[in-house]
Amino acid sequence: MIICTKKQRLRRDDVTRTMADSEQPNSAKGRDSFDITTGNTLVHFLNRNITPYATSTLGPKFDLVPVEKQKDLMINHARMYAQQEYDRIMELVAVLEKQAQDIKRRLDVTDAVYAAEYNFQIVMGHCYWLVWHKRHGKNLLVLTGPNDWSTGVPEDYQYLMQVKYMGDHTWQEVIP
């Protein structure tokens, strides 16, 4: 039989109450982990195997990571790579824009040729000349270029462009 004094009983009840009022015991929740009470203070178990830092003076030395410097480096790298990708995409956009302009020009030439008058059978892959006939006030499609005339260019003709009939039934301007 254990005999306790009233003073010892009060002290034991205070420790139990202090532990119940504070955080839950065994906060590490490991099978072999345990929390202890020292006086009226709950000391949490610290599993030294899972902490990323040394927990005693015998552990390996470590330096704090300069977080701001690390962030600056990461931001600079991210911006550099993003700028490279942006420049590459803008180069592709420039190529597509030029292709779109070429197609638009080809459609404009096709419209001008189909609006012109001609009295011969056109052949795919051959070149023709689009001229403005000043006296009649209309476009003509002719076979002869400005250097093909033996007597000189007719004075009513104003040569606009040389065109080629393509396989997709469009006309493309030929730049000599």
C-alpha positions in Angstrom: 0.0 0.0 0.0 1.3 3.4 -1.1 0.7 6.2 1.2 0.6 9.7 -0.4 0.4 12.9 1.3 -2.2 15.5 0.3 0.6 17.7 -1.1 1.9 14.9 -3.3 -1.6 14.0 -4.6 -2.2 17.6 -5.6 1.1 17.8 -7.4 0.3 14.5 -9.3 -3.2 15.9 -10.3 -1.6 19.2 -11.5 0.8 17.3 -13.8 -2.1 15.2 -15.2 -4.3 18.3 -15.7 -1.4 20.2 -17.3 -0.8 17.4 -19.8 -4.5 17.1 -20.6 -4.9 20.8 -21.1 -1.8 21.1 -23.4 -1.3 19.4 -26.7 -2.0 15.8 -27.3 0.7 13.4 -26.3 2.7 11.4 -28.9 2.5 14.1 -31.5 5.1 12.3 -33.7 2.6 9.4 -34.0 5.4 6.8 -34.5 5.2 3.3 -33.1 8.3 3.7 -31.0 7.9 7.4 -30.4 7.0 8.8 -27.0 6.4 12.1 -25.3 7.5 12.8 -21.8 6.7 15.3 -19.2 9.4 17.0 -17.3 7.9 18.9 -14.3 4.8 20.5 -15.7 6.0 20.7 -19.3 5.2 18.3 -22.1 8.3 17.4 -24.1 7.5 16.2 -27.7 9.3 13.3 -29.1 11.6 14.3 -31.9 12.3 11.6 -34.5 15.9 12.4 -35.5 15.7 10.2 -38.5 13.2 12.3 -40.4 14.4 15.8 -39.8 16.4 17.5 -42.6 18.7 19.2 -40.2 21.2 18.0 -37.6 19.6 17.7 -34.1 22.8 17.5 -32.1 26.3 19.0 -32.3 27.6 15.7 -33.6 25.5 16.0 -36.8 26.8 17.4 -40.1 27.3 21.1 -40.5 24.8 22.9 -42.7 24.4 26.5 -43.8 21.2 28.3 -44.3 20.1 28.6 -47.9 20.0 32.2 -49.2 16.4 32.0 -50.3 16.2 35.5 -51.9 19.3 34.9 -53.9 17.9 31.5 -55.0 14.6 33.1 -56.0 16.4 35.7 -58.0 18.4 33.1 -59.9 15.2 31.0 -60.6 13.3 34.1 -61.8 16.2 35.1 -64.1 16.4 31.6 -65.6 12.6 31.4 -66.0 12.6 34.8 -67.8 15.5 33.9 -70.0 13.9 30.6 -71.2 10.5 32.2 -71.5 12.0 35.0 -73.6 13.7 32.4 -75.9 10.4 30.6 -76.4 8.6 33.9 -77.1 11.2 34.9 -79.7 11.0 31.6 -81.4 7.2 31.8 -81.5 7.4 35.4 -82.9 9.7 34.2 -85.6 7.1 31.5 -86.6 4.4 34.2 -86.5 6.6 36.4 -88.9 6.9 33.4 -91.3 3.1 32.8 -91.2 2.4 36.5 -91.6 4.6 36.6 -94.8 2.9 33.5 -96.1 -0.5 35.1 -95.5 0.6 38.3 -97.3 1.8 36.2 -100.3 -1.5 34.4 -100.5 -3.4 37.7 -100.3 -1.3 39.1 -103.1 -1.9 36.0 -105.1 -5.6 36.3 -104.6 -5.5 40.0 -105.7 -3.6 39.1 -108.8 -6.0 36.3 -109.6 -9.0 38.7 -109.3 -7.3 41.2 -111.6 -6.5 38.5 -114.2 -10.0 37.0 -114.2 -11.4 40.6 -114.5 -9.2 41.1 -117.6 -10.3 40.3 -121.2 -8.4 37.7 -123.3 -9.2 35.9 -126.5 -7.0 32.8 -126.4 -6.8 29.5 -124.6 -4.7 29.7 -121.4 -2.3 26.9 -120.5 -1.3 26.0 -116.9 2.3 26.9 -116.1 2.7 29.5 -118.9 3.4 33.2 -118.4 1.3 36.0 -119.7 1.2 39.8 -119.3 -1.5 41.9 -117.7 -1.7 45.3 -119.4 -3.9 48.3 -119.1 -5.4 49.4 -122.4 -5.6 53.2 -122.1 -7.9 53.8 -125.0 -10.5 51.2 -124.1 -10.0 51.7 -120.3 -9.8 48.1 -119.3 -7.3 45.4 -118.4 -6.1 42.8 -121.0 -4.3 39.6 -120.7 -1.8 39.3 -123.6 0.9 36.8 -124.7 3.6 39.3 -125.7 5.7 41.2 -123.2 7.2 44.7 -123.5 10.4 43.3 -125.1 8.6 40.9 -127.5 7.4 43.5 -130.0 9.4 44.0 -133.2 8.0 47.4 -133.9 7.8 48.6 -130.3 5.2 48.5 -127.6 1.8 49.8 -128.6 1.3 53.3 -127.2 -2.0 52.4 -125.7 -0.6 49.5 -123.6 0.7 50.1 -120.1 2.3 46.9 -118.8 1.2 46.1 -115.2 2.8 42.7 -114.4 3.8 39.4 -115.7 1.6 36.6 -114.4 1.8 32.8 -114.4 -1.2 30.5 -114.5 -0.8 28.0 -111.6 -2.2 24.4 -111.3 -4.8 25.5 -108.7 -6.4 27.9 -111.1 -4.8 30.9 -109.4 -2.4 33.5 -110.9 0.9 34.4 -109.5 2.9 37.5 -110.2 6.3 36.7 -111.8 9.0 39.1 -110.8 11.7 39.2 -113.5 
